Amino acid sequence: MSLYEASIRVEHECPYRKISERHPDLTIREWPLSDCQVLEISSETTPTDELLEEIGQIGTVLHESEDDSGYHVVTQSCLCSLEESIIDRFEEHNCLYQSPTIYRQGWEHYTVVAFDSEDIRDLLGDLRADREIELLSKTSISETQIPHSMLAPANQLFENLTDRQLAALQLALESGYYEQPRKTSLRELAGKTAVARSTYEEHLRKAENKLLTNAGQVLRLVTATSTADPLRVEETRKAEQAAD
């Protein structure tokens, strides 16, 4: 079955688009979740006081860093602060939205997948009625090329994790626990909290287990069409069967 992928850019009244217009070297990537948005904001130059103030007004800052590669911040914002989403228009025309939305130099960039090229044409006509829009590309793709992120949204990876488990995971990640070599230990991580080490470790292990279990669905999608066996698992299995 043939599908169609379209890349478009849009210009209309949107707070994130306006920020990118005022700061042309800025790139904003937006991932919509069930009841909020996660924004990744990056700049190759040192942010001005004006930009820092605007970022602070967007929402809760989850991560912030600055190094030789530039300035990087991740924030969480409430969806209720925005106007009716353009993503609703995509769904009305049977087009599947592929996150993230990218804001740069006063434009919003979207990628959608449709099962009929006429749906993309109708979508563009609808959007042109009340905003500036440009079609950047439109290509035919096969069914097996549908992005895995569209089949398994990011928020599903964190299903069933409690607030404490998410907090334990975030602390471990930001403290370098998963880097090689590790930059911290479980004892040091627990020392940054108000809970006992055993309690913190339980929260972290349960978070890891649930996250990997949820990610397993995505992993199976990614490897479903692959014939590679880099760890030679199949070869080992056949050798064991032969030995039996």
Order of alpha helices (4+ residues) and beta strands (2+ residues): beta-alpha-beta-beta-alpha-beta-beta-alpha-beta-beta-alpha-beta-alpha-alpha-alpha-alpha-alpha
